[in-house]
Amino acid sequence: MTSNAPFAHLEIPDTIAAGPGPGNTDARVLAAFSGAGLADHMHADVLRGMIECKLMLRQVWGTENTHTFGVAGTGWSGLDVMFSAVMPGDSVVVFTNGTFSGIDGLTVRMKAATAEELAANPLDPKSASVVIVDVPHGQSVTGDMVEAALAEHKPKWAAMAHWETGSGRINDLAGFSAACERHGTMGLVDAVSSLGVENFRIDDFSGVHGWASCPQKGICCLPLTYAPVSFTDRYIETLKATGTRSFVHHPILEARHWGIIDGQDVEKGTYHRTHSAYAVSAFHEALRITLQQGVPARARDYALHEAALRAAVEAIGCEVTSNMTSLVVLNLPGALRGREMELVQNCRARNFGIWPTLSEPVQVRIGILNLLTREAVTDIALRFAEAIRDLGGQADDETVNAALAQSYDKAMAAE
């Protein structure tokens, strides 16, 4: 059925993005995006921006990897580039403990499936060469778990999410890397939620050869700009030997567009996709902000403010089960259990964007991405308390403010 009536203009209000991500984009990044002229994508300053982005990314990642660049799209685009080196029949062990590492596992099963396995179940192939180690929701992947699985299966690849936002758990990156190195396995890490939030340098983890993140969480840039990736020489040499059944998400072809050819930085790359002057400008500014703040300082700020938010929600009877510093995952007080979705929808109706978990058991997720001030965290905590009261729960503002003050005072005293 067709209609000649015009579609109404979208009216999307300002929202507090207090979930697991996308996060709150810095005003400087928005200004860089909207202020970019309608420049040809080969304009000199666009090309300068791309060169400087890859150099800044190496600093943010903490790496000497030449093959460090941005992939156009969201974090899924970066992950797909990283996983493109997995070929049909490759042996892989994947550690999952939440929604997103679970999708990583599905991605790997699709990549590693033989033609027959894929045809038998195209959307959920049961790849014989892939072992999924499923860790229960709310628990972290430990180094001992990784060691045991790699010792038993001796895979070519192993994959793990560093921070799993589905359950709010940090997994053991050092243990994962060490086990991969001991068993000659090439580690692949989903760092979508940790880059720009936790203070770590990827060159310190020699068992990991492929890394993928996203633009809209720790980097605090607009979605659909560039997902940061970084690959070791060993990863690239392995890819050269096997090839990959991807053109758009081919790591070597993507790198060439960023002026990385044969392992060297060159003045001008080769065409792979048309870049946007808007996206380059925004991504460049987001990386400048990250480096100006400094990853160690930003990591300290996240820890400070997460501790305060955790104290506030615990003071009104919530049980926190997460250990990330950008996200609090909680169970509601006993009388309100089972009403998580109702609470989340009530908050969203007031432009307060918190999230439920996307898998069982249903919990509530409250994030602080790029909301690193006492005023912002206080606003979040008081809005959440109001939402609890609206459901009939007990959550007075005096209790919330007292818990916040105690947490911040304790942090100041420690300094």
N, C-alpha and C positions, 0 to 999 in steps of 0.2 A: 504494500500500500504506500503510495507516495503522497506528499503534501507540499503545497507551495508556501506554507507558513514558514517564516524564518526561525531558525533556532535561536534561543535566547543567549545573550552574552553570559559567559561564566563569571560568577562572583565568588572567588575563593578567598576567604578571609585569612588574616594572619592567625597561625595556630602555633601553640607551644608544642614542638615536636619532642615530647618526653617519652619516647619509646626506644627500641633497640636500634633504630635507624630506618630511613635516612635521618640525618641529624639536622641541626640548625645551621644554615649556611651563613657565613660571616657577611656583614653588609659590604665589606670591601670586595668580596668575591662577586656578589650580586652587581656591584657597581662596575667591576671589570667586565662582567658578562654583558651587561646592557650598554656599556660605554664603548665597546669595540665597534669600529666602523664596519661598513659592508666591504671589508677588504678582500681582495683575491686571496685564496688560501695559500698562494705562493708568495704573498707579500713578504718583504724582508723582515718585518718585525714579527710576523707569524712564525717564520722559520727560526728567527732568533729565540722566540718563546719556546719552540719545540726543543731546540738545543739546550736551553737553560733548564727546561723541565726535566730532561733526563739526567742532567748534572745534579739538580736539586734532589731528585728522587734517590740517587745514589747516597746522598747525605742522609736523607730521611730513613732509608732502609738500613744504612750503615753497611755499605758494601763496596767492593771494588769490581763487582760483576759488570762487565761492559754491556751485557744484554739485560739492561734495566731500562724500562720505558713504560709508556701508558697505552692501554688498549681502549679504543673507543667503546663506550658503553658502561654498564653497571658492573658490579662485582662478578656477576655470572659470566660476563664476557671475559674478564681476566682469568677466572677459574677454567673456563673452556679452553683458553689458550694454553694454560699450564697443563691441563689434562690431555691436550692433543698429542702429547708424546706417547701416551699409552696406546698401544696397538693391539689388534685382535690376537688373543692367545697369550698376551703378556700376563705374568703372574704378579698379582697385586694384593696387598693386605690393606684394608681401609678400616680405620677406627671411627666409630660413630657414637655420639652420645647426645643427640638432639636433632632437631629438624634439618638444620643446614648441613651438618656433616652427613646426615642421612641422604640428602640430595647429592652431595659429593659422591657418596657411595653408589648411588644410582647412575650418576654420570660415568664413573669408572666402569661399572658393569656394562654400560652401553658401549663405551670405547673398547673394552677388552673382549666383548662378545665376538664369537665367530659368526660367520654369515648364517649358519644354521641356528645358533643360539638366539641371534637377534630375530630371525624370522619366526622362531617358535613363540617368542613373546616380545614383540617390538618395544613396548613401553616399559617392560620390567624384566629384562633378560636375566636368566639364571646362568651367569658366566662361570664355567667350571674353574677358570684360572683366577677368580677373584674370591678372596676370603673377607667377609665382613665381620669384624669384631664389634659387637653391639654392646656398648656399656650403658647400663640403665640410666634413664633420665635423672638429672640431679647429681650425677657422679662425674668425676673427672677421669680422663684417660691418664694412666700413670706410666712411668717408665718401665715398671715391672711387667705391666700388661703388654707393652710393646716388645720388650725383650722376649717374653715367652712366645708371642705369636711369630716374631721374625725367626727365632731359633727353630721353631717347628716347621715353618713353611718356606723359609729362604727365598722370599720373593724378589723380583727385579725392582719393584716399586713398593713404597708404603705411603699412605696418605692420612692426614689428620688435620682437623681444624685446630688452630691455636686457641682461639676463643670461640666457644659455641654459644651464640646468642639465643638459640632455641631454649636452652636451659640455664644460661648465664654462668657457664662453667669455664674456667681456664684449664687447659690441658697441659701436660708436662712436655714442653718443647725441648728442654735440655735432655730429658730421658729419651724422647723420641729420636733426636738427632744422634745421641750416643749409640743407641741400639742399631740404628740404620748403618752407622759407620762400622760397628763391630761385625755386622753380617753382610757388608758389601751391598746393601740395599740403597737405592736412590730415594730419598725422602721428598715428598711433595706436601707443602703446607698451605692451608687456607688461612690467610692472615687478614681476612676481610674486616674483622672487628677489632683487631689488635694494633694494626699499623697506625701510628699517630696518637695512640692512647697509652700503650705500654712502652717503657724504655728498654728496647732491645736492639741489638745489631745482628743482622742475619749472617754476617761473616763469622760470628762466634759459634755457628751451628753447622759444622762442616759435613754432617750427615745429610743435610737438606740441600737439594739441588734445584728445586723449583718453588717459587713463592708467588702468591697472587693475593691482591687486596682489592679495595674498591674506593671510589672517590667520595662517597657521601656519608662516611662514618668518621673515622679518626682524622681524615684529611679535610673534612668539613667543606666539601665543594658540591656544586650542583650535581644531582644525578645526571647520567648520560653525558659525562665529560670523559674522563680517562681512568681506567682501573690500573693501578700500579702492579707491575710484575717484575720479577728478577730471576735470572737463570745463570747457573754456573757454566763454565766451559764444558764440564763433563755432560751436563744435560744437553747442551747444544750439539756436542759431538755424537751423543747417542741418537739424537733426533736426525742428524745428518745420515747416520748409518741405516736408520729404519724408514725415514720419511714419515709423513702423516697424511691422513685422508681429509685434510682441511686446507682450503685456500684462504678464506677470510681470517680464520683464527690460527694461522700458521706462525709460530713464534719467530722463525727466521725472516719470513716475509714482512711481518709486522715490524721487526727490528730495523729492517732496511729502510722503512719509511721514516724512521727516526734518525737516520744517518748512522746506523750501526751495520757495517758490512764486513764480513769475514773477520769478525771479532775486533774490529777497529772502529773508532769514531771517525767519520768522514764529514766533509763540509756540507754535502748535500745528499739526501737519501734518494731512494727510488720510489716510484709511485706504488702505493698499495691501497689507499683509500683517500677520499677527499676529507681533509680536516676542516673544522669550523674555526674561524677566527674568534668567535665568541667562546667556544669551548677552550681553546688554547689560552686565551686571556684569563678566563676564570680559573683554570687549573694552575696556571703560572702564579696567579695571586694567592691561591690557597696554599701552594707550596712555599711561597715567600713568607706567609704568615706562620706556617709551621716552623720554619727555620728561624724566624725572628723570635718566636716564643721559646724555641728549643724543645726537642722531644723530652729530655729529662725533666724540665720544668713543667711541661704539660702533663706528663705522667704523674708528677707529685700533686698537681692540682686535681686531677681526676681522683686520686686516692683520697685526698682531703675531703672533697665534696661528696663522694660516694659514701664515705664513712658517716658523714652528717645525715645524709638522706636515709641511710640504713638505720641509724639511731632513731630518727623521727618515726619511721614506719613501725619499727619494733616497739616503740613506746606506746603505740596505740593498738598493740596486740597482734601485729602481723609477724609471720615467721619468714625470715629471709633464708633462701637456700642457695643463692648464687655467691660467686667469689670474684666476679669481674668488677672493675672500677669505673666502668661507664654505664653500668646497668644493675638495677636491683630487681631480682626475681623473687616473688613472695607468695605465700599462702595467706588468704584473708583470715581474719579472726573466725573462730569456730562457728559462730552463729550465722556468719555470712557465706560460709563455704557453699559452693554451687551457684553463686550469683556473680561470678567473675565477669562473664560476658555482659551482664546487665550493667555492672559498674563501669566497665570500659566504654560501653556505648553512651552511658550518661555523661562521662567525661568528654568524649569526642563531640557530643552535641554542644558542649560549652567551649569548643576549640582548645581542648586540653588533650593532646594526643598521646595517651598511654596505650599499651597493647596487652592482649592475652598471649599465652604461649600458643603455638600452632599445633601442638600435639598433646596427648594425654601424659600426665595429669594437667588439667587446665590451671594455670597460675596467672598472676598479673606481673607485667614487666614495666618498670618505670626507668627511663634512661635520662642521662644528663649530657648527651653529646653536644659539645660547644655551648654548654650552659654552666660555665665554670665560675660562678660568682655566688657569694652567700645569698644575695638578694634573689637570684634565680632559683636556687635550691629551696629557699624558704617559701617562695611562691608555689613551687611544685608540691612541697610537703603540705602546705595549707590547703591547696586545691584538692589534694588526695584526701585529706582529713574531712573536708566538706563532702566529698563524694561518699565517704564511709558513713557520715551522719545521715545523708540523704537516703541511704539504704536501711537506716535504723540502727546503725552501729554506734559505738562509743568512741569518739575521737575529738577531744576538745583542743582548741588552738593553743591554750596555755601549756598543755602537755607537750605538744609538738614543738613549740618555741623553746621550751626548757631543754628538750632533748637536743635540738639543734645548737643551742648556746653551749651546752655542756661539751658537745663534740668539738665545736670550733675552739672553745677555750682550752680544751685538752690539747688540741693540735698546736695552738699558739704557745702553750706552756712548754711543749716538747721542743719547740724551736729555740 
